[in-house]
Amino acid sequence: MQKDGAYLTGNAESADSRKEDFSDDFSGIGIEEIYQFAEYADPSRLEELLGPQAEYNMAIAKEGIRHEYGACVGRSLIKCYGNDVKVLARALPAAGSDARMSGCPMPVVINSGSGNQGMTASLPVIVYGDYLGVSRERLLRALAFSNLLALYQKSKIGRLSAYCGAVGAACGSGAAIAYLCGENYDVICRTIVNTLANVSGIVCDGAKPSCAAKIASAVDAAIMAYMLAKDGYAFGSGQGLVKDTADQTIDCIGLLAKEGMRETDMEILKLMLQ
């Protein structure tokens, strides 16, 4: 923090460290390593970190369902489509975003620096965990998997991009839902690829009420991606931005978001400032 050029907190060295690229955090790590960590991590450590995420994010989601915030995306989904698990998986993170983007002061546990991404990476997983009646430990492992997959994708993109972060978070949720359902590693990877092949074109135009609708759309895409994957269907290498493996596809999307969308980011800013 600086005032009139003088540091009130920190120093130039700490300021420079904040500017470093996010990508080094996941150097040498891929989906397989994240999957293994989720399978074998100490559950007590997972509870310490992810227990509050489940508690706080669900609390603000329920607040968004109870009251009229923003465009009421979450409330409208339930009103129109009922409380089926696939609807709730979309509606709850959307409702949390409805509340958060419209000034609700309740806390949210973030992912990749974003409350919306934190809710998108966690709430659909919690909804499916409740629906399936899984153990607390299994739920925590799925949450670890989802959160780390979201962070892994973000590591390829960098801190700021015109790419909507809800897509990566929803992709993590879709893969974690497949994990909760007992699917094997191949189905999980197909879920990741199917999600990214579909909704990677959603742009970020700031934090505002329509983020809730983007979250709902991204989670819907992730659930559809899993439905296709479990039946053996996946978009193939060479079809658009899909590559030979899920990791390579994530790399490709990361380049699109980090390098390809620089001009898009500037144009979005110009349009928003007009």
C-alpha positions as YAML, in Angstrom:
chain: A
units: angstrom
residues:
- id: 1
  name: MET
  ca: [0.00, 0.00, 0.00]
- id: 2
  name: GLN
  ca: [1.35, 3.41, -1.00]
- id: 3
  name: LYS
  ca: [0.40, 6.99, -0.25]
- id: 4
  name: ASP
  ca: [2.05, 9.85, -2.16]
- id: 5
  name: GLY
  ca: [4.76, 7.46, -3.34]
- id: 6
  name: ALA
  ca: [5.69, 6.24, 0.16]
- id: 7
  name: TYR
  ca: [5.01, 2.67, 1.28]
- id: 8
  name: LEU
  ca: [2.63, 2.43, 4.23]
- id: 9
  name: THR
  ca: [2.71, -1.39, 4.19]
- id: 10
  name: GLY
  ca: [5.15, -3.72, 2.49]
- id: 11
  name: ASN
  ca: [7.94, -2.52, 0.21]
- id: 12
  name: ALA
  ca: [8.99, -2.52, -3.43]
- id: 13
  name: GLU
  ca: [10.19, -6.11, -3.23]
- id: 14
  name: SER
  ca: [6.87, -7.41, -1.89]
- id: 15
  name: ALA
  ca: [4.99, -5.34, -4.50]
- id: 16
  name: ASP
  ca: [7.04, -6.90, -7.29]
- id: 17
  name: SER
  ca: [6.37, -10.39, -5.95]
- id: 18
  name: ARG
  ca: [2.64, -9.78, -6.33]
- id: 19
  name: LYS
  ca: [3.15, -9.09, -10.03]
- id: 20
  name: GLU
  ca: [4.80, -12.43, -10.70]
- id: 21
  name: ASP
  ca: [2.98, -14.76, -13.04]
- id: 22
  name: PHE
  ca: [0.53, -17.14, -11.41]
- id: 23
  name: SER
  ca: [1.74, -20.05, -13.56]
- id: 24
  name: ASP
  ca: [4.68, -21.23, -11.42]
- id: 25
  name: ASP
  ca: [2.31, -22.50, -8.73]
- id: 26
  name: PHE
  ca: [1.47, -25.59, -10.82]
- id: 27
  name: SER
  ca: [4.80, -26.18, -12.54]
- id: 28
  name: GLY
  ca: [5.18, -29.90, -13.25]
- id: 29
  name: ILE
  ca: [1.67, -30.70, -12.02]
- id: 30
  name: GLY
  ca: [-1.21, -31.98, -14.12]
- id: 31
  name: ILE
  ca: [-4.67, -33.49, -13.75]
- id: 32
  name: GLU
  ca: [-3.25, -36.88, -12.72]
- id: 33
  name: GLU
  ca: [-1.28, -35.37, -9.83]
- id: 34
  name: ILE
  ca: [-4.31, -33.36, -8.69]
- id: 35
  name: TYR
  ca: [-6.45, -36.50, -8.84]
- id: 36
  name: GLN
  ca: [-3.91, -38.47, -6.76]
- id: 37
  name: PHE
  ca: [-3.71, -35.67, -4.20]
- id: 38
  name: ALA
  ca: [-7.49, -35.57, -3.85]
- id: 39
  name: GLU
  ca: [-7.54, -39.35, -3.36]
- id: 40
  name: TYR
  ca: [-4.84, -39.55, -0.69]
- id: 41
  name: ALA
  ca: [-4.59, -36.18, 1.09]
- id: 42
  name: ASP
  ca: [-5.02, -36.06, 4.86]
- id: 43
  name: PRO
  ca: [-8.77, -35.49, 5.36]
- id: 44
  name: SER
  ca: [-8.19, -33.46, 8.53]
- id: 45
  name: ARG
  ca: [-6.19, -30.92, 6.52]
- id: 46
  name: LEU
  ca: [-8.90, -30.83, 3.87]
- id: 47
  name: GLU
  ca: [-11.54, -30.19, 6.53]
- id: 48
  name: GLU
  ca: [-9.53, -27.30, 7.91]
- id: 49
  name: LEU
  ca: [-9.41, -25.56, 4.55]
- id: 50
  name: LEU
  ca: [-12.56, -26.70, 2.76]
- id: 51
  name: GLY
  ca: [-14.99, -27.03, 5.67]
- id: 52
  name: PRO
  ca: [-15.37, -23.23, 5.88]
- id: 53
  name: GLN
  ca: [-15.79, -23.04, 2.11]
- id: 54
  name: ALA
  ca: [-18.71, -25.44, 2.25]
- id: 55
  name: GLU
  ca: [-20.28, -23.60, 5.21]
- id: 56
  name: TYR
  ca: [-19.90, -19.99, 4.09]
- id: 57
  name: ASN
  ca: [-20.61, -20.48, 0.42]
- id: 58
  name: MET
  ca: [-23.76, -22.47, 1.09]
- id: 59
  name: ALA
  ca: [-24.94, -19.81, 3.55]
- id: 60
  name: ILE
  ca: [-24.76, -16.98, 1.02]
- id: 61
  name: ALA
  ca: [-26.33, -19.20, -1.66]
- id: 62
  name: LYS
  ca: [-29.34, -19.79, 0.60]
- id: 63
  name: GLU
  ca: [-29.47, -16.05, 1.27]
- id: 64
  name: GLY
  ca: [-29.64, -15.47, -2.47]
- id: 65
  name: ILE
  ca: [-32.51, -17.95, -2.75]
- id: 66
  name: ARG
  ca: [-34.46, -16.37, 0.13]
- id: 67
  name: HIS
  ca: [-34.26, -12.75, -1.01]
- id: 68
  name: GLU
  ca: [-34.36, -10.76, -4.25]
- id: 69
  name: TYR
  ca: [-30.84, -9.85, -5.30]
- id: 70
  name: GLY
  ca: [-29.79, -8.75, -8.77]
- id: 71
  name: ALA
  ca: [-31.71, -10.49, -11.54]
- id: 72
  name: CYS
  ca: [-32.66, -13.37, -9.21]
- id: 73
  name: VAL
  ca: [-31.07, -15.97, -11.49]
- id: 74
  name: GLY
  ca: [-30.90, -18.65, -8.80]
- id: 75
  name: ARG
  ca: [-34.44, -18.05, -7.56]
- id: 76
  name: SER
  ca: [-35.77, -18.05, -11.13]
- id: 77
  name: LEU
  ca: [-34.12, -21.36, -12.00]
- id: 78
  name: ILE
  ca: [-35.82, -23.08, -9.05]
- id: 79
  name: LYS
  ca: [-39.15, -21.36, -9.75]
- id: 80
  name: CYS
  ca: [-39.11, -22.43, -13.41]
- id: 81
  name: TYR
  ca: [-37.47, -25.87, -13.21]
- id: 82
  name: GLY
  ca: [-38.00, -27.15, -9.64]
- id: 83
  name: ASN
  ca: [-35.43, -28.51, -7.22]
- id: 84
  name: ASP
  ca: [-33.95, -31.41, -9.18]
- id: 85
  name: VAL
  ca: [-30.28, -31.96, -8.36]
- id: 86
  name: LYS
  ca: [-29.19, -30.65, -11.77]
- id: 87
  name: VAL
  ca: [-31.22, -27.49, -11.21]
- id: 88
  name: LEU
  ca: [-29.92, -26.93, -7.67]
- id: 89
  name: ALA
  ca: [-26.34, -27.41, -8.85]
- id: 90
  name: ARG
  ca: [-26.85, -24.42, -11.15]
- id: 91
  name: ALA
  ca: [-29.20, -22.40, -8.97]
- id: 92
  name: LEU
  ca: [-27.23, -22.31, -5.72]
- id: 93
  name: PRO
  ca: [-23.95, -20.88, -7.07]
- id: 94
  name: ALA
  ca: [-26.00, -18.50, -9.22]
- id: 95
  name: ALA
  ca: [-27.96, -17.39, -6.15]
- id: 96
  name: GLY
  ca: [-24.74, -16.88, -4.21]
- id: 97
  name: SER
  ca: [-23.51, -14.69, -7.05]
- id: 98
  name: ASP
  ca: [-26.84, -12.86, -7.18]
- id: 99
  name: ALA
  ca: [-26.33, -11.91, -3.54]
- id: 100
  name: ARG
  ca: [-22.62, -11.18, -3.72]
- id: 101
  name: MET
  ca: [-22.78, -9.06, -6.86]
- id: 102
  name: SER
  ca: [-25.61, -6.99, -5.38]
- id: 103
  name: GLY
  ca: [-23.95, -6.02, -2.13]
- id: 104
  name: CYS
  ca: [-24.68, -8.86, 0.31]
- id: 105
  name: PRO
  ca: [-21.98, -8.60, 3.02]
- id: 106
  name: MET
  ca: [-21.87, -12.29, 3.90]
- id: 107
  name: PRO
  ca: [-18.41, -13.91, 3.52]
- id: 108
  name: VAL
  ca: [-17.40, -16.19, 0.67]
- id: 109
  name: VAL
  ca: [-14.41, -18.53, 0.46]
- id: 110
  name: ILE
  ca: [-12.73, -17.76, -2.86]
- id: 111
  name: ASN
  ca: [-10.91, -19.61, -5.61]
- id: 112
  name: SER
  ca: [-8.32, -17.90, -7.83]
- id: 113
  name: GLY
  ca: [-9.01, -14.61, -6.07]
- id: 114
  name: SER
  ca: [-12.71, -14.72, -6.92]
- id: 115
  name: GLY
  ca: [-15.77, -15.29, -4.77]
- id: 116
  name: ASN
  ca: [-17.84, -16.25, -7.80]
- id: 117
  name: GLN
  ca: [-15.26, -18.86, -8.78]
- id: 118
  name: GLY
  ca: [-15.13, -20.11, -5.20]
- id: 119
  name: MET
  ca: [-18.88, -20.67, -5.18]
- id: 120
  name: THR
  ca: [-18.86, -22.24, -8.65]
- id: 121
  name: ALA
  ca: [-16.08, -24.65, -7.72]
- id: 122
  name: SER
  ca: [-17.79, -25.75, -4.51]
- id: 123
  name: LEU
  ca: [-21.58, -25.49, -4.44]
- id: 124
  name: PRO
  ca: [-22.44, -27.85, -7.33]
- id: 125
  name: VAL
  ca: [-20.15, -30.44, -5.73]
- id: 126
  name: ILE
  ca: [-21.87, -30.03, -2.36]
- id: 127
  name: VAL
  ca: [-25.31, -30.33, -3.99]
- id: 128
  name: TYR
  ca: [-24.33, -33.61, -5.67]
- id: 129
  name: GLY
  ca: [-22.63, -34.85, -2.52]
- id: 130
  name: ASP
  ca: [-25.87, -34.36, -0.57]
- id: 131
  name: TYR
  ca: [-27.91, -35.98, -3.35]
- id: 132
  name: LEU
  ca: [-25.63, -39.03, -3.49]
- id: 133
  name: GLY
  ca: [-25.33, -39.31, 0.30]
- id: 134
  name: VAL
  ca: [-21.53, -39.51, 0.23]
- id: 135
  name: SER
  ca: [-19.39, -39.39, 3.36]
- id: 136
  name: ARG
  ca: [-17.91, -36.13, 4.62]
- id: 137
  name: GLU
  ca: [-14.45, -37.35, 3.67]
- id: 138
  name: ARG
  ca: [-15.53, -38.18, 0.12]
- id: 139
  name: LEU
  ca: [-17.11, -34.74, -0.23]
- id: 140
  name: LEU
  ca: [-13.95, -33.03, 1.00]
- id: 141
  name: ARG
  ca: [-11.85, -34.98, -1.50]
- id: 142
  name: ALA
  ca: [-14.19, -33.96, -4.31]
- id: 143
  name: LEU
  ca: [-14.00, -30.32, -3.19]
- id: 144
  name: ALA
  ca: [-10.20, -30.51, -3.17]
- id: 145
  name: PHE
  ca: [-10.27, -31.96, -6.67]
- id: 146
  name: SER
  ca: [-12.63, -29.25, -7.96]
- id: 147
  name: ASN
  ca: [-10.78, -26.34, -6.36]
- id: 148
  name: LEU
  ca: [-7.38, -27.54, -7.53]
- id: 149
  name: LEU
  ca: [-8.61, -28.13, -11.07]
- id: 150
  name: ALA
  ca: [-9.96, -24.58, -11.14]
- id: 151
  name: LEU
  ca: [-6.64, -23.23, -9.86]
- id: 152
  name: TYR
  ca: [-4.72, -25.38, -12.33]
- id: 153
  name: GLN
  ca: [-6.66, -23.89, -15.23]
- id: 154
  name: LYS
  ca: [-6.22, -20.39, -13.84]
- id: 155
  name: SER
  ca: [-2.46, -20.98, -13.63]
- id: 156
  name: LYS
  ca: [-2.39, -21.20, -17.43]
- id: 157
  name: ILE
  ca: [-4.30, -17.95, -17.86]
- id: 158
  name: GLY
  ca: [-2.64, -15.55, -15.43]
- id: 159
  name: ARG
  ca: [-4.22, -13.10, -13.05]
- id: 160
  name: LEU
  ca: [-6.32, -11.08, -15.49]
- id: 161
  name: SER
  ca: [-7.99, -12.06, -18.74]
- id: 162
  name: ALA
  ca: [-11.13, -11.46, -20.76]
- id: 163
  name: TYR
  ca: [-11.83, -15.18, -20.23]
- id: 164
  name: CYS
  ca: [-14.66, -15.83, -17.75]
- id: 165
  name: GLY
  ca: [-13.20, -17.58, -14.71]
- id: 166
  name: ALA
  ca: [-16.53, -19.25, -13.96]
- id: 167
  name: VAL
  ca: [-15.86, -21.61, -16.88]
- id: 168
  name: GLY
  ca: [-12.74, -23.07, -15.27]
- id: 169
  name: ALA
  ca: [-14.45, -23.30, -11.89]
- id: 170
  name: ALA
  ca: [-17.49, -25.03, -13.41]
- id: 171
  name: CYS
  ca: [-15.17, -27.39, -15.28]
- id: 172
  name: GLY
  ca: [-13.64, -28.30, -11.91]
- id: 173
  name: SER
  ca: [-17.12, -28.89, -10.48]
- id: 174
  name: GLY
  ca: [-18.14, -31.11, -13.40]
- id: 175
  name: ALA
  ca: [-15.03, -33.25, -13.00]
- id: 176
  name: ALA
  ca: [-15.58, -33.46, -9.24]
- id: 177
  name: ILE
  ca: [-19.21, -34.52, -9.77]
- id: 178
  name: ALA
  ca: [-17.93, -37.33, -11.99]
- id: 179
  name: TYR
  ca: [-15.49, -38.20, -9.20]
- id: 180
  name: LEU
  ca: [-18.30, -38.27, -6.62]
- id: 181
  name: CYS
  ca: [-20.31, -40.56, -8.89]
- id: 182
  name: GLY
  ca: [-17.45, -43.07, -8.86]
- id: 183
  name: GLU
  ca: [-16.35, -42.58, -12.45]
- id: 184
  name: ASN
  ca: [-12.88, -43.57, -13.55]
- id: 185
  name: TYR
  ca: [-10.09, -41.20, -14.53]
- id: 186
  name: ASP
  ca: [-10.88, -41.39, -18.27]
- id: 187
  name: VAL
  ca: [-14.48, -40.28, -17.74]
- id: 188
  name: ILE
  ca: [-13.27, -37.41, -15.56]
- id: 189
  name: CYS
  ca: [-10.87, -36.26, -18.28]
- id: 190
  name: ARG
  ca: [-13.59, -36.50, -20.93]
- id: 191
  name: THR
  ca: [-15.80, -34.33, -18.71]
- id: 192
  name: ILE
  ca: [-13.09, -31.68, -18.57]
- id: 193
  name: VAL
  ca: [-12.59, -31.72, -22.35]
- id: 194
  name: ASN
  ca: [-16.33, -31.65, -23.10]
- id: 195
  name: THR
  ca: [-16.84, -28.64, -20.83]
- id: 196
  name: LEU
  ca: [-13.99, -26.61, -22.28]
- id: 197
  name: ALA
  ca: [-14.94, -27.48, -25.85]
- id: 198
  name: ASN
  ca: [-18.35, -25.94, -25.23]
- id: 199
  name: VAL
  ca: [-18.23, -22.75, -23.15]
- id: 200
  name: SER
  ca: [-14.67, -21.42, -23.32]
- id: 201
  name: GLY
  ca: [-15.91, -18.45, -25.34]
- id: 202
  name: ILE
  ca: [-17.69, -16.77, -22.41]
- id: 203
  name: VAL
  ca: [-16.01, -13.42, -21.76]
- id: 204
  name: CYS
  ca: [-15.45, -11.52, -18.54]
- id: 205
  name: ASP
  ca: [-16.93, -8.02, -18.61]
- id: 206
  name: GLY
  ca: [-16.51, -7.20, -14.94]
- id: 207
  name: ALA
  ca: [-18.14, -8.22, -11.69]
- id: 208
  name: LYS
  ca: [-21.88, -7.54, -11.88]
- id: 209
  name: PRO
  ca: [-25.29, -9.29, -11.63]
- id: 210
  name: SER
  ca: [-25.03, -11.11, -14.98]
- id: 211
  name: CYS
  ca: [-22.13, -13.16, -13.54]
- id: 212
  name: ALA
  ca: [-24.84, -15.29, -11.92]
- id: 213
  name: ALA
  ca: [-26.26, -16.23, -15.33]
- id: 214
  name: LYS
  ca: [-22.79, -17.06, -16.66]
- id: 215
  name: ILE
  ca: [-22.21, -19.32, -13.66]
- id: 216
  name: ALA
  ca: [-25.51, -21.12, -14.28]
- id: 217
  name: SER
  ca: [-24.65, -21.59, -17.95]
- id: 218
  name: ALA
  ca: [-21.14, -22.86, -17.21]
- id: 219
  name: VAL
  ca: [-22.34, -25.35, -14.58]
- id: 220
  name: ASP
  ca: [-25.07, -26.54, -16.95]
- id: 221
  name: ALA
  ca: [-22.40, -27.13, -19.59]
- id: 222
  name: ALA
  ca: [-20.25, -29.03, -17.09]
- id: 223
  name: ILE
  ca: [-23.15, -31.32, -16.11]
- id: 224
  name: MET
  ca: [-23.95, -31.98, -19.76]
- id: 225
  name: ALA
  ca: [-20.24, -32.67, -20.33]
- id: 226
  name: TYR
  ca: [-20.34, -35.33, -17.65]
- id: 227
  name: MET
  ca: [-23.52, -36.89, -19.05]
- id: 228
  name: LEU
  ca: [-21.82, -37.23, -22.42]
- id: 229
  name: ALA
  ca: [-18.58, -38.48, -20.90]
- id: 230
  name: LYS
  ca: [-20.15, -41.24, -18.83]
- id: 231
  name: ASP
  ca: [-21.84, -42.56, -21.98]
- id: 232
  name: GLY
  ca: [-18.46, -42.69, -23.68]
- id: 233
  name: TYR
  ca: [-18.75, -39.54, -25.77]
- id: 234
  name: ALA
  ca: [-16.10, -36.85, -26.00]
- id: 235
  name: PHE
  ca: [-15.12, -34.17, -28.48]
- id: 236
  name: GLY
  ca: [-12.04, -35.39, -30.33]
- id: 237
  name: SER
  ca: [-8.57, -34.01, -30.87]
- id: 238
  name: GLY
  ca: [-8.50, -31.47, -33.67]
- id: 239
  name: GLN
  ca: [-12.14, -30.50, -33.20]
- id: 240
  name: GLY
  ca: [-11.77, -26.80, -32.51]
- id: 241
  name: LEU
  ca: [-9.45, -26.23, -29.55]
- id: 242
  name: VAL
  ca: [-9.54, -29.83, -28.31]
- id: 243
  name: LYS
  ca: [-6.14, -31.55, -28.18]
- id: 244
  name: ASP
  ca: [-4.98, -35.13, -27.59]
- id: 245
  name: THR
  ca: [-5.33, -35.03, -23.78]
- id: 246
  name: ALA
  ca: [-7.28, -33.04, -21.21]
- id: 247
  name: ASP
  ca: [-4.04, -31.42, -19.97]
- id: 248
  name: GLN
  ca: [-3.14, -30.34, -23.50]
- id: 249
  name: THR
  ca: [-6.64, -28.97, -24.00]
- id: 250
  name: ILE
  ca: [-6.28, -26.93, -20.79]
- id: 251
  name: ASP
  ca: [-2.93, -25.64, -22.09]
- id: 252
  name: CYS
  ca: [-4.59, -24.64, -25.36]
- id: 253
  name: ILE
  ca: [-7.45, -22.82, -23.63]
- id: 254
  name: GLY
  ca: [-4.92, -21.11, -21.37]
- id: 255
  name: LEU
  ca: [-3.06, -19.72, -24.38]
- id: 256
  name: LEU
  ca: [-6.32, -18.54, -25.89]
- id: 257
  name: ALA
  ca: [-7.23, -16.73, -22.67]
- id: 258
  name: LYS
  ca: [-3.79, -15.35, -21.85]
- id: 259
  name: GLU
  ca: [-2.42, -14.39, -25.25]
- id: 260
  name: GLY
  ca: [-5.31, -14.48, -27.70]
- id: 261
  name: MET
  ca: [-7.73, -12.44, -25.60]
- id: 262
  name: ARG
  ca: [-5.42, -9.51, -24.76]
- id: 263
  name: GLU
  ca: [-7.00, -7.38, -27.47]
- id: 264
  name: THR
  ca: [-10.44, -8.60, -26.44]
- id: 265
  name: ASP
  ca: [-9.74, -7.46, -22.88]
- id: 266
  name: MET
  ca: [-8.79, -3.97, -24.07]
- id: 267
  name: GLU
  ca: [-11.86, -3.70, -26.28]
- id: 268
  name: ILE
  ca: [-14.13, -4.79, -23.43]
- id: 269
  name: LEU
  ca: [-12.59, -2.15, -21.16]
- id: 270
  name: LYS
  ca: [-13.08, 0.54, -23.83]
- id: 271
  name: LEU
  ca: [-16.73, -0.43, -24.28]
- id: 272
  name: MET
  ca: [-17.37, -0.50, -20.52]
- id: 273
  name: LEU
  ca: [-15.79, 2.93, -20.05]
- id: 274
  name: GLN
  ca: [-17.79, 4.63, -22.82]
...
